[in-house]
Amino acid sequence: TMSLREHALSLFRGAVGTVRPAPMLKRALKLQGDGCPQLLVKGQAFPLKRNLYLVGFGKAVLGMAAAAEEILGDHLTRGIISVPLGIQKSLQQAGMQEMLLRPHSKIQVIEGAKNNLPDAEALKGAVTIQELAEGLTADDLLLVLISGGGSALLPAPIPPILLEEKENLTKMLASRGAAIQELNIVRKTLSVLKGGGLAQLAHPAQVVSLILSDVIGDPLDIIASGPTAASSHSVQDCLQILTKYNLLHNLPKSVEMVLSSSPTKPTAPENYSHVSNIILGSNMLALEEARRQAESLGYAALVLSAAVHGEVSRVATLYCQLIQLVCLGFASPRERPLSDELRGNLLQLAAELQIPGLDLDKFLHVLRGLGPDRPVCILAGGETTVQLQGTGKGGRNQELALRVGLGLHKATGASGPQGRCEILFLSGGTDGQDGPTEAAGAFCSPGLVAEALQEGLDVEAFLRNNDSYTFFSQFQGGHHLLVTGLTGTNVMDIQAILIRAM
């Protein structure tokens, strides 16, 4: 029989495989007909007559563009994509030719946004994309490829604002604790292309956006700051945020000018009738594929949520309590009182974390209905946050895995429910990167933590120093690190919990 680790690895690979650029685009884009060819996008038909243009921006867009060009062939007139600095070289070195454009491609690649910050190169990319969009006519079709990281790769401040001024303002907001949503609202308000700007400039051309979502809930106006989606925010929202963080009275003159002359209402949704926004890949899509694979391996597989978020230690507690409940299900009826208490704690924690789409009552009801002998696989996705306190190496996925392992180890000794269960927890980033290490995440089990403690390793000290990577890499030769290399895609993180009776 395969080990739980092999199962978990296979589920993770399957999930990531389904949201890789080539399979995603091949599912969504089709060319049809010879006489008067049409582009079919998820069932919608667009006639083609040498009028097809492509632009794109984001961390996964290079692979998306390569796949798109292969499908579109000679029908593509011209393309421009803005991608992270050094990505072509990284993919080349990783031997991922399929993610690279062919020689003599019609798509121009501009690399920029070093360290994921807007810079002069990213600005050049944005300006080139803007010029292409502005030159389109009613006969043209603009295909827009969007993935996470697109925001930094498409900076186009409204003149006379300088890139530097906009950046400083964003940094000041961030340092005062503004949430990412608030930063995005301010960025969009001061941008030519964000918040639907690109779609407006491309009018009257038909615009079709193919989007790979790296944001919880897949909100169109938030992913890459929504360049082709109607913004639901106005200048008033921006002013409110600047007031809240006490920045209204020391703004650069250029920003004051733009804010005072901006329209007070967002562009009406009917002005977007020429736009189709299509989510191509998302965390939920990846989880559904993992669920199918888990079922084919004989598990009872359930998806908890594709929107798990919150501080990593609290999310770890949620997973630990859930795992204990499942293990008590494998146990004898006299453990009922313990499971009722656990259930109460779990429901309270879930309510505090406010995870969208998580109906825990219903979830636990389904869990209870499973036969006691069937192995269980619980899948979830999203993105946790880590408050950095130490100077160690690791990322949110490795830290989450280690915290779950430790929590389970502490919860009960061999006499408790875990003694009857074999448990494995996996957390990994779908882009193949987790923090500044080569790992995408890690596998952990209560047994691993018990073994580490026997060898005299202080697991809590590793966690206090945010040093989960060092823990996993010096233990069993790094066998518990999840190393996939760059995947060329990104739909946040995926967690898998595998449990079988011993």
RAVEN-V124954 format. One record per residue. N is the residue number from 1. SS is DSSP state (2 for helix, 1 for strand, 0 for the rest). Layout:
BEGIN
<<N & SS> <N & SS>>
END
This chain:
BEGIN
<<1 & 0> <2 & 0> <3 & 0> <4 & 2> <5 & 2> <6 & 2> <7 & 2> <8 & 2> <9 & 2> <10 & 2> <11 & 2> <12 & 2> <13 & 2> <14 & 2> <15 & 2> <16 & 2> <17 & 2> <18 & 2> <19 & 0> <20 & 0> <21 & 2> <22 & 2> <23 & 2> <24 & 2> <25 & 2> <26 & 2> <27 & 2> <28 & 2> <29 & 1> <30 & 1> <31 & 1> <32 & 1> <33 & 0> <34 & 0> <35 & 0> <36 & 0> <37 & 0> <38 & 1> <39 & 1> <40 & 1> <41 & 1> <42 & 0> <43 & 0> <44 & 1> <45 & 1> <46 & 1> <47 & 1> <48 & 0> <49 & 0> <50 & 0> <51 & 0> <52 & 1> <53 & 1> <54 & 1> <55 & 1> <56 & 1> <57 & 1> <58 & 0> <59 & 0> <60 & 0> <61 & 2> <62 & 2> <63 & 2> <64 & 2> <65 & 2> <66 & 2> <67 & 2> <68 & 2> <69 & 2> <70 & 2> <71 & 2> <72 & 2> <73 & 2> <74 & 2> <75 & 2> <76 & 1> <77 & 1> <78 & 1> <79 & 1> <80 & 1> <81 & 1> <82 & 1> <83 & 1> <84 & 1> <85 & 0> <86 & 0> <87 & 2> <88 & 2> <89 & 2> <90 & 2> <91 & 2> <92 & 2> <93 & 2> <94 & 0> <95 & 0> <96 & 0> <97 & 2> <98 & 2> <99 & 2> <100 & 0> <101 & 0> <102 & 0> <103 & 0> <104 & 0> <105 & 0> <106 & 0> <107 & 1> <108 & 1> <109 & 1> <110 & 1> <111 & 1> <112 & 1> <113 & 0> <114 & 2> <115 & 2> <116 & 2> <117 & 0> <118 & 0> <119 & 0> <120 & 2> <121 & 2> <122 & 2> <123 & 2> <124 & 2> <125 & 2> <126 & 2> <127 & 2> <128 & 2> <129 & 2> <130 & 2> <131 & 2> <132 & 2> <133 & 2> <134 & 2> <135 & 0> <136 & 0> <137 & 0> <138 & 0> <139 & 0> <140 & 0> <141 & 1> <142 & 1> <143 & 1> <144 & 1> <145 & 1> <146 & 1> <147 & 0> <148 & 0> <149 & 0> <150 & 0> <151 & 0> <152 & 0> <153 & 0> <154 & 0> <155 & 0> <156 & 0> <157 & 1> <158 & 0> <159 & 0> <160 & 0> <161 & 0> <162 & 0> <163 & 2> <164 & 2> <165 & 2> <166 & 2> <167 & 2> <168 & 2> <169 & 2> <170 & 2> <171 & 2> <172 & 2> <173 & 2> <174 & 2> <175 & 2> <176 & 0> <177 & 0> <178 & 0> <179 & 0> <180 & 2> <181 & 2> <182 & 2> <183 & 2> <184 & 2> <185 & 2> <186 & 2> <187 & 2> <188 & 2> <189 & 2> <190 & 0> <191 & 1> <192 & 0> <193 & 0> <194 & 0> <195 & 0> <196 & 0> <197 & 2> <198 & 2> <199 & 2> <200 & 2> <201 & 2> <202 & 2> <203 & 0> <204 & 0> <205 & 0> <206 & 1> <207 & 1> <208 & 1> <209 & 1> <210 & 1> <211 & 1> <212 & 1> <213 & 0> <214 & 0> <215 & 0> <216 & 0> <217 & 0> <218 & 0> <219 & 0> <220 & 0> <221 & 0> <222 & 0> <223 & 2> <224 & 2> <225 & 2> <226 & 0> <227 & 0> <228 & 0> <229 & 0> <230 & 0> <231 & 0> <232 & 0> <233 & 0> <234 & 0> <235 & 2> <236 & 2> <237 & 2> <238 & 2> <239 & 2> <240 & 2> <241 & 2> <242 & 2> <243 & 2> <244 & 2> <245 & 0> <246 & 0> <247 & 0> <248 & 2> <249 & 2> <250 & 2> <251 & 0> <252 & 0> <253 & 2> <254 & 2> <255 & 2> <256 & 2> <257 & 2> <258 & 2> <259 & 2> <260 & 2> <261 & 2> <262 & 0> <263 & 0> <264 & 0> <265 & 0> <266 & 0> <267 & 0> <268 & 0> <269 & 2> <270 & 2> <271 & 2> <272 & 2> <273 & 0> <274 & 0> <275 & 1> <276 & 1> <277 & 1> <278 & 1> <279 & 1> <280 & 1> <281 & 1> <282 & 0> <283 & 2> <284 & 2> <285 & 2> <286 & 2> <287 & 2> <288 & 2> <289 & 2> <290 & 2> <291 & 2> <292 & 2> <293 & 2> <294 & 2> <295 & 2> <296 & 2> <297 & 0> <298 & 0> <299 & 0> <300 & 1> <301 & 1> <302 & 1> <303 & 1> <304 & 1> <305 & 1> <306 & 1> <307 & 1> <308 & 1> <309 & 1> <310 & 1> <311 & 1> <312 & 2> <313 & 2> <314 & 2> <315 & 2> <316 & 2> <317 & 2> <318 & 2> <319 & 2> <320 & 2> <321 & 2> <322 & 2> <323 & 2> <324 & 2> <325 & 2> <326 & 2> <327 & 2> <328 & 2> <329 & 2> <330 & 0> <331 & 0> <332 & 0> <333 & 2> <334 & 2> <335 & 2> <336 & 2> <337 & 2> <338 & 2> <339 & 2> <340 & 2> <341 & 2> <342 & 2> <343 & 2> <344 & 2> <345 & 2> <346 & 2> <347 & 2> <348 & 2> <349 & 2> <350 & 2> <351 & 2> <352 & 2> <353 & 2> <354 & 0> <355 & 0> <356 & 0> <357 & 0> <358 & 0> <359 & 0> <360 & 2> <361 & 2> <362 & 2> <363 & 2> <364 & 2> <365 & 2> <366 & 2> <367 & 2> <368 & 2> <369 & 0> <370 & 0> <371 & 0> <372 & 0> <373 & 0> <374 & 0> <375 & 0> <376 & 1> <377 & 1> <378 & 1> <379 & 1> <380 & 1> <381 & 1> <382 & 1> <383 & 1> <384 & 1> <385 & 1> <386 & 0> <387 & 0> <388 & 0> <389 & 0> <390 & 0> <391 & 0> <392 & 0> <393 & 0> <394 & 0> <395 & 0> <396 & 2> <397 & 2> <398 & 2> <399 & 2> <400 & 2> <401 & 2> <402 & 2> <403 & 2> <404 & 2> <405 & 2> <406 & 2> <407 & 2> <408 & 2> <409 & 2> <410 & 2> <411 & 2> <412 & 0> <413 & 0> <414 & 0> <415 & 0> <416 & 0> <417 & 2> <418 & 2> <419 & 2> <420 & 2> <421 & 1> <422 & 1> <423 & 1> <424 & 1> <425 & 1> <426 & 1> <427 & 1> <428 & 1> <429 & 1> <430 & 0> <431 & 0> <432 & 0> <433 & 0> <434 & 1> <435 & 0> <436 & 0> <437 & 1> <438 & 0> <439 & 0> <440 & 0> <441 & 1> <442 & 1> <443 & 1> <444 & 1> <445 & 0> <446 & 2> <447 & 2> <448 & 2> <449 & 2> <450 & 2> <451 & 2> <452 & 2> <453 & 2> <454 & 2> <455 & 0> <456 & 0> <457 & 0> <458 & 0> <459 & 2> <460 & 2> <461 & 2> <462 & 2> <463 & 2> <464 & 2> <465 & 0> <466 & 0> <467 & 0> <468 & 2> <469 & 2> <470 & 2> <471 & 2> <472 & 2> <473 & 2> <474 & 0> <475 & 0> <476 & 2> <477 & 2> <478 & 2> <479 & 0> <480 & 0> <481 & 1> <482 & 1> <483 & 0> <484 & 0> <485 & 0> <486 & 0> <487 & 0> <488 & 0> <489 & 0> <490 & 0> <491 & 0> <492 & 0> <493 & 1> <494 & 1> <495 & 1> <496 & 1> <497 & 1> <498 & 1> <499 & 1> <500 & 1> <501 & 1> <502 & 0>>
END
